[in-house]
Amino acid sequence: MAARDLLARHAGLIAFLAVQVIAVVLWLMAFLPALAPGQPPLFESAQQIWSGGGHSNVETNFRTGQGIVGVERFHPIGDIGALAPAPLLIGTLLMLLAGALAAGSIYLFKSRLLAASVAAICALLAGLAGCAFIAMQWQGDTAFPPDFLNTYLLNGLTRAFLMQVGLGFILLAIPSVLAIAGIVTRERPLGFRFAALNWIVVAVVWIVFYVACHVLPFPLGDEAWKPI
């Protein structure tokens, strides 16, 4: 009986830790195969073209009748001066907002439960919107510069992140809805704060991943394209 009560009191922490373990496994499953013998190098010395398949931008020459696939050059930030931010940058800003809203929900949980649940739901929506922009990067055809991370590995790691988002979404959505229904209370939190903390972890993971694997491998921005 005591063990059951202890488990019930720490169910949120246990779920939080379990999700972190699963997330680490997902990332390792995406990364470790790239280290196997015979696999392409982690960083490609030549330009890479990623094809979005059915989402390719095809322009037809009416004179010849031939279709030409338009390939955009990758840039993790976009043309800020022209007010044309890259989808990845927009997604990153939305993930940053999602993390901030999740942190706000933890703070509000102490005094205003309804406001905390609304903040958590807004955090979930911001995170989903961020993921939509992140996935947008892979829907078209993109030319990646020389010395950039192998695009298949980058895509696999992005998929691992999106699966981590799915786990975090379920973990936070349930107590958020239950809080609105009055089932989750300050006396019976049912892991609300740990679920919100996990959503913050999700946001931080993306921001680190974006900077480390998208921005830093693109040396000096557009300078990487000059040899081409």
C-alpha positions in Angstrom: 0.0 0.0 0.0 2.8 2.4 0.9 4.6 1.6 -2.4 1.4 2.3 -4.3 0.9 5.7 -2.5 4.6 6.6 -3.2 4.1 5.7 -6.9 1.0 7.8 -7.1 2.7 10.8 -5.5 5.6 10.6 -7.9 3.8 9.5 -11.0 4.5 12.8 -12.7 8.2 12.6 -12.1 8.3 9.0 -13.2 6.5 9.8 -16.4 8.9 12.8 -17.0 11.9 10.6 -16.6 10.5 7.9 -18.8 9.9 10.3 -21.6 13.4 11.6 -21.3 14.8 8.0 -21.6 12.6 7.3 -24.7 13.7 10.6 -26.3 17.3 9.8 -25.8 16.7 6.3 -27.4 15.0 8.0 -30.4 17.9 10.3 -30.9 20.4 7.5 -30.6 18.5 5.4 -33.1 18.6 8.2 -35.6 22.3 9.0 -35.0 24.2 5.8 -34.4 23.5 4.1 -37.8 25.4 7.1 -39.4 28.5 5.9 -37.5 28.4 2.4 -39.0 31.2 1.4 -41.4 30.5 2.2 -45.0 28.0 5.0 -44.3 28.4 8.5 -45.9 30.5 11.0 -43.9 28.8 13.1 -41.3 29.8 16.2 -43.2 29.6 16.2 -47.0 32.4 18.0 -48.9 30.1 18.6 -51.9 26.8 20.3 -52.3 23.8 18.2 -51.4 20.3 18.4 -53.0 17.4 17.3 -50.9 14.3 16.4 -52.8 10.8 16.9 -51.3 9.3 14.5 -53.8 5.7 15.5 -54.5 6.3 18.9 -52.9 8.9 19.9 -55.5 8.5 23.3 -57.1 8.2 22.4 -60.8 8.1 25.2 -63.4 7.1 24.3 -67.0 8.6 25.9 -70.0 5.6 26.5 -72.3 7.9 26.5 -75.4 9.6 23.2 -74.8 7.1 21.6 -72.5 9.8 20.5 -70.2 9.5 20.8 -66.4 12.3 22.4 -64.4 12.6 21.7 -60.7 13.4 24.9 -58.8 15.9 24.3 -56.0 16.3 26.9 -53.3 19.6 27.4 -51.5 19.5 26.5 -47.8 19.8 29.2 -45.3 18.9 28.6 -41.6 17.9 32.2 -40.9 16.7 33.6 -44.3 16.9 37.1 -45.6 16.0 39.1 -42.6 16.7 42.4 -44.4 14.0 41.5 -46.9 11.6 40.4 -44.1 11.8 36.8 -45.5 12.8 34.6 -42.5 13.5 31.0 -43.2 10.9 28.4 -42.0 13.4 27.0 -39.6 13.9 30.4 -37.9 10.1 30.9 -37.6 9.8 27.4 -36.2 12.6 28.1 -33.7 10.9 31.3 -32.5 7.6 29.5 -32.1 9.4 26.7 -30.1 10.9 29.5 -27.9 7.4 30.9 -27.3 6.2 27.4 -26.5 8.9 27.0 -23.9 8.1 30.4 -22.4 4.4 29.6 -22.2 5.1 26.3 -20.5 7.3 28.0 -18.0 4.5 30.5 -17.4 2.0 27.7 -16.8 4.2 26.3 -14.1 4.4 29.6 -12.4 0.6 30.2 -12.7 -0.2 26.7 -11.4 0.6 27.9 -7.9 -2.3 30.4 -7.8 -4.4 30.4 -11.0 -5.1 26.9 -12.2 -7.3 27.9 -15.1 -4.8 30.4 -16.4 -2.1 27.8 -16.0 -4.0 25.3 -18.1 -4.8 28.0 -20.8 -1.1 28.9 -20.9 -0.2 25.2 -21.3 -2.6 24.7 -24.1 -1.2 27.8 -25.9 2.3 26.4 -25.4 1.1 23.2 -27.1 -0.4 25.1 -30.0 2.8 27.2 -30.4 4.9 24.0 -30.4 2.7 22.4 -33.0 2.9 25.5 -35.2 6.7 25.5 -34.7 6.9 21.9 -35.8 4.8 22.7 -38.9 7.4 25.3 -40.0 10.3 22.9 -39.1 8.7 20.2 -41.3 8.2 22.7 -44.1 12.0 22.8 -44.6 11.9 19.2 -45.8 8.8 19.4 -48.1 10.5 21.1 -51.1 13.8 20.8 -52.9 16.8 22.4 -51.2 20.5 22.7 -52.0 22.7 22.4 -49.0 26.2 24.0 -49.1 29.5 22.0 -49.1 30.8 20.9 -45.7 27.2 20.8 -44.3 25.9 17.9 -42.2 24.7 14.9 -44.2 21.1 15.7 -45.1 19.8 12.2 -44.5 21.2 12.3 -41.0 19.8 15.8 -40.4 16.4 14.6 -41.6 16.6 11.5 -39.4 17.5 13.6 -36.3 14.6 16.0 -37.2 12.2 13.0 -37.3 13.5 11.9 -33.9 12.8 15.4 -32.5 9.3 15.4 -34.0 8.6 12.0 -32.3 9.9 13.6 -29.0 7.4 16.4 -29.6 4.6 13.9 -30.0 5.5 12.3 -26.6 5.6 15.7 -24.9 2.4 16.8 -26.5 0.5 13.8 -25.1 2.2 14.2 -21.7 1.1 17.8 -21.3 -2.3 17.8 -23.2 -3.8 15.3 -20.8 -3.3 17.2 -17.5 -4.1 20.5 -19.2 -7.5 19.3 -20.3 -8.1 17.6 -16.9 -7.2 20.9 -15.2 -10.0 22.7 -17.2 -12.4 19.9 -16.3 -11.5 20.4 -12.6 -9.9 17.0 -12.2 -6.4 18.4 -11.8 -6.1 20.6 -8.8 -3.2 22.1 -6.9 -3.7 19.4 -4.3 -3.9 16.7 -7.0 -1.6 18.0 -9.8 -1.4 14.6 -11.7 2.0 15.6 -13.0 1.0 18.9 -14.6 4.2 20.7 -13.7 6.4 17.9 -14.8 4.6 17.7 -18.1 5.1 21.4 -18.6 8.7 21.1 -17.6 9.1 18.4 -20.3 7.6 20.8 -22.9 10.3 23.3 -21.9 12.9 20.5 -22.4 11.4 19.9 -25.9 11.8 23.6 -26.8 15.4 23.7 -25.5 16.3 20.6 -27.4 15.1 22.1 -30.6 16.9 25.4 -30.0 20.2 23.6 -29.3 19.7 21.3 -32.3 18.9 24.3 -34.6 22.0 26.3 -33.5 24.4 23.3 -33.4 23.2 21.4 -36.6 21.8 24.1 -38.8 23.4 27.5 -38.0 27.0 26.5 -37.0 27.7 24.1 -39.9 26.8 27.0 -42.3 30.0 29.0 -42.0 29.7 32.8 -42.5 26.2 32.4 -44.0 26.1 33.0 -47.7 29.9 32.9 -47.9 29.6 29.1 -48.1 28.0 29.3 -51.5 30.8 31.4 -53.2 32.9 28.4 -54.4 29.8 27.0 -56.3 
